[in-house]
Amino acid sequence: MFENLTERLQNIFKRLRNRGLLSEKDVEEALREIRQALLEADVHYKVVKDLLNKVKEKSLKEEVLKNVSPFQQVLKILYEELVELLGKERVGLNFGKKKPALIFLVGLQGSGKTTTCVKLAYKLSQEQRRVMLVAGDTFRPAAVEQLKILGEKIKVPVIQEGSSSKEIIDNALKIGKERLMDVLIVDTTGRLHIDEEMMKELEDLTNTFSPSEVLLVLDGMTGQDAINIAEKFKQRIPITGIILTKLDGDARGGAALSVRAVTGKPIKFIGVGEKVFDLEYFYPDRLAGRILGMGDIATLIEKIEANIELEKQEKLQEKLKKAKFDLEDFYEQLKEIKKIGTFDQILDMLPGIPKNKVKAEVNEKEIKKFLAIIESMTKEERKNPSIINGSRRIRIAKGSGTTVQDVNKLLKQYFQTLEIIKQFSKGKKSIFPFI
């Protein structure tokens, strides 16, 4: 997420660092580069203009220019303005006073609306809420089937009783009350494009049922189109918040930085993967930190705490403090990694780790391969990987049914991880680790 933008911004600030005290010309030159980076990331031009005007105004104040490290002040100001732009703080869901609470998810077909319904249901069920999914999309039969299959996997009931969306929701509310449900999540009808029939149906449904939340699901990879779609929905539907999906892909990030400023509606969740647990609450400060290369340790810790047993966490923490992390530890973490996210997602949350220097494209198939390789090692090799020479690598590859190249890849990944752990065990003084 935001890989290219983050790298561009880090390079700009590294150059600023070497200039000592900053003149107005230095600040203007840096802001021109930042403007170009943001525009290339597909951030709305009006948003870019307003953001950088504020940064420039604050950066050129007398007290900033006299600071010992003025470039850090510029970075700090940019961070604060990004947080402001993104909404200051997390905005939670409004469940209202009535039970069950009714949440509509609206959006275009292909935005990830149906899978987001399931992810949201899973997230709320993990928070000990009794959740029911409502298959309200009468336009696309495949969406109903998809919802039922995914709902069964997360053990959340899916209801579709009736022929029209209104009848389906009405019946679902009755069933929800009988079953003492806390929340009903409605997958509303979507289309490939905005049309009058769809918008009229959504207007009628929101007027009839007055849901506590109407969340617009937007594909984060569509860039400026996401902003246009949001504005059109906002004109007709009482949207209360936005969910941005597919931010784990090749999204340039512009939608995330623009949509709240343009629509005035808060981003409440972001989708960062395909699995049911890959839906995160949206924290403006955390996202701003990721964009500027400061990482997102808070989210990483939450993922670890939610998915790894407490005893294992404590043992791992002790080893991390001492920077004693061998291949047996790596083996245990590979088994857990599927519960937390991909290596790329985890590195994205670690501050000061340039993605161009650490390549971590490890999928589930490769994780299985890595586990087999470690299982083929001796206890001594796991404890002290540095002894694994050429002949040992050939033996390990044969024993695991892999290639020497696979063994080399595993060891490279391990030593990169070990280097990162050593950096963190030593600690860094700056709150901006790449400086």
Long-range contacts (C-beta under 8 A, 24 or more apart in sequence): 1-247, 1-248, 1-251, 1-253, 1-272, 1-290, 1-348, 2-41, 2-252, 2-253, 2-290, 2-291, 3-348, 3-355, 4-40, 4-41, 4-252, 5-37, 5-38, 5-40, 5-41, 5-252, 5-253, 5-291, 6-290, 6-291, 6-292, 6-293, 6-355, 7-354, 7-355, 7-356, 8-33, 8-37, 8-40, 9-34, 9-37, 9-291, 9-292, 9-293, 10-292, 10-293, 10-354, 10-434, 12-37, 13-71, 13-74, 13-75, 13-432, 13-434, 13-435, 14-434, 14-435, 16-71, 16-74, 16-75, 17-71, 17-435, 19-71, 21-65, 21-70, 22-59, 22-65, 22-70, 22-71, 22-74, 24-60, 27-56, 27-59, 27-60, 27-74, 28-56, 30-74, 31-55, 31-56, 34-78, 38-254, 38-257, 40-252, 41-252, 41-253, 41-254, 41-257, 42-223, 42-224, 42-252, 42-253, 42-254, 42-255, 42-258, 43-253, 43-254, 43-257, 43-258, 44-224, 44-227, 44-254, 44-257, 44-258, 44-261, 44-262, 46-262, 47-85, 47-257, 47-258, 47-261, 47-262, 50-261, 51-81, 51-82, 51-85, 54-81, 55-81, 71-435, 72-430, 72-432, 72-435, 75-292, 75-432, 75-435, 78-292, 79-288, 79-289, 79-292, 79-294, 82-257, 82-284, 82-287, 82-288, 82-291, 82-292, 83-284, 83-285, 83-288, 84-284, 85-257, 85-260, 85-261, 85-284, 86-256, 86-257, 86-260, 86-267, 86-282, 86-284, 86-287, 86-288, 87-260, 87-266, 87-267, 87-282, 87-284, 88-284, 89-283, 89-284, 89-285, 90-281, 90-282, 90-283, 90-284, 91-241, 91-266, 91-267, 91-268, 91-282, 92-268, 92-281, 93-212, 93-213, 93-241, 93-268, 94-212, 94-213, 94-240, 95-182, 95-183, 95-212, 95-213, 96-212, 98-212, 99-177, 99-180, 99-181, 99-182, 100-130, 100-132, 100-173, 100-176, 100-177, 100-181, 100-182, 100-183, 100-184, 101-182, 101-183, 101-184, 101-212, 101-213, 102-169, 102-173, 102-184, 102-186, 102-209, 102-210, 102-211, 102-212, 102-213, 103-183, 103-184, 103-185, 103-186, 103-211, 103-212, 103-213, 103-214, 103-215, 104-186, 104-188, 104-202, 104-205, 104-206, 104-209, 104-211, 104-213, 104-214, 104-215, 105-185, 105-186, 105-187, 105-188, 105-215, 105-217, 105-243, 106-188, 106-190, 106-202, 106-214, 106-215, 106-216, 106-217, 106-233, 106-237, 106-239, 107-190, 107-216, 107-217, 107-218, 107-229, 107-233, 108-190, 108-191, 108-192, 108-193, 108-194, 108-219, 108-229, 109-140, 109-190, 109-191, 109-192, 110-190, 110-192, 110-219, 111-190, 111-217, 111-218, 111-219, 111-245, 112-217, 112-219, 112-245, 112-246, 112-271, 113-187, 113-188, 113-190, 113-217, 114-143, 114-146, 114-147, 114-150, 114-187, 115-146, 115-150, 115-274, 116-217, 116-243, 116-245, 116-269, 116-271, 116-279, 117-147, 117-185, 117-186, 117-187, 118-147, 118-150, 118-151, 118-154, 118-156, 118-276, 119-271, 119-276, 119-277, 119-278, 119-279, 120-185, 120-243, 120-269, 120-279, 121-151, 121-154, 121-156, 121-185, 122-154, 122-156, 122-276, 122-277, 122-279, 123-277, 123-279, 124-182, 124-183, 124-185, 125-154, 125-155, 125-156, 126-306, 129-182, 129-183, 130-179, 130-180, 130-181, 130-182, 130-183, 131-156, 131-181, 131-182, 131-183, 131-184, 131-185, 132-156, 132-157, 132-158, 132-159, 132-172, 132-175, 132-176, 132-179, 132-181, 132-183, 132-184, 132-185, 133-157, 133-158, 133-159, 133-184, 133-185, 133-187, 134-158, 134-159, 134-160, 134-168, 134-169, 134-172, 134-184, 134-185, 134-186, 134-187, 135-159, 135-160, 135-168, 135-187, 136-160, 136-165, 136-168, 136-169, 136-186, 136-187, 136-188, 136-189, 136-205, 137-165, 137-187, 137-188, 137-189, 137-190, 138-163, 138-164, 138-165, 138-168, 138-189, 139-189, 139-190, 139-191, 139-198, 140-189, 140-190, 143-187, 143-190, 147-187, 150-276, 153-276, 154-276, 165-189, 165-201, 165-205, 166-204, 166-205, 166-208, 169-205, 169-209, 173-209, 186-211, 194-229, 194-232, 194-233, 199-233, 199-236, 199-237, 202-236, 202-237, 203-236, 203-237, 206-237, 206-238, 212-240, 213-240, 213-241, 214-238, 214-239, 214-240, 214-241, 215-239, 215-240, 215-241, 215-242, 215-243, 215-268, 215-269, 216-241, 216-242, 216-243, 216-265, 217-242, 217-243, 217-245, 218-242, 218-243, 218-244, 218-245, 218-255, 218-259, 219-245, 219-246, 220-244, 220-245, 220-246, 220-247, 220-249, 220-251, 220-253, 220-255, 220-256, 220-270, 220-271, 221-246, 221-249, 221-250, 221-251, 222-255, 223-251, 223-252, 223-254, 223-255, 224-254, 224-255, 224-258, 226-255, 226-259, 227-255, 227-258, 227-259, 227-262, 227-263, 230-259, 230-262, 230-263, 230-265, 231-262, 231-263, 234-263, 234-265, 239-263, 239-265, 240-265, 241-265, 241-266, 241-267, 241-268, 242-266, 242-267, 242-268, 243-267, 243-268, 243-269, 243-270, 243-271, 243-279, 244-269, 244-270, 244-271, 244-282, 245-270, 245-271, 246-271, 247-271, 247-272, 248-272, 248-273, 248-278, 248-344, 248-345, 253-291, 256-287, 257-291, 272-341, 272-345, 273-341, 273-342, 273-345, 277-306, 277-307, 277-339, 278-341, 289-351, 290-348, 290-349, 292-432, 293-351, 293-352, 293-354, 293-432, 293-433, 293-434, 294-351, 294-352, 294-431, 294-432, 294-433, 295-348, 295-349, 295-350, 295-351, 295-352, 295-353, 295-433, 296-348, 296-349, 297-349, 297-350, 297-351, 299-349, 300-340, 300-346, 300-349, 300-350, 303-340, 303-341, 304-340, 307-336, 307-339, 307-340, 308-336, 308-339, 308-340, 312-336, 320-421, 320-424, 320-425, 321-425, 322-425, 323-418, 323-421, 323-422, 323-425, 325-417, 325-418, 325-421, 326-382, 326-383, 326-384, 326-385, 327-374, 327-377, 327-381, 327-382, 327-383, 327-385, 327-414, 328-374, 328-382, 328-383, 330-374, 330-414, 330-417, 331-371, 331-374, 331-375, 331-382, 334-367, 334-370, 334-371, 334-374, 335-371, 337-362, 337-367, 338-364, 338-367, 343-413, 350-420, 351-433, 351-434, 352-423, 352-428, 352-433, 352-434, 353-420, 354-434, 358-416, 358-420, 360-413, 360-416, 362-413, 366-409, 369-400, 369-402, 369-406, 369-410, 370-410, 370-413, 372-400, 372-401, 372-402, 373-397, 373-400, 373-402, 373-406, 373-407, 373-410, 374-410, 375-400, 376-400, 385-411, 385-414, 385-415
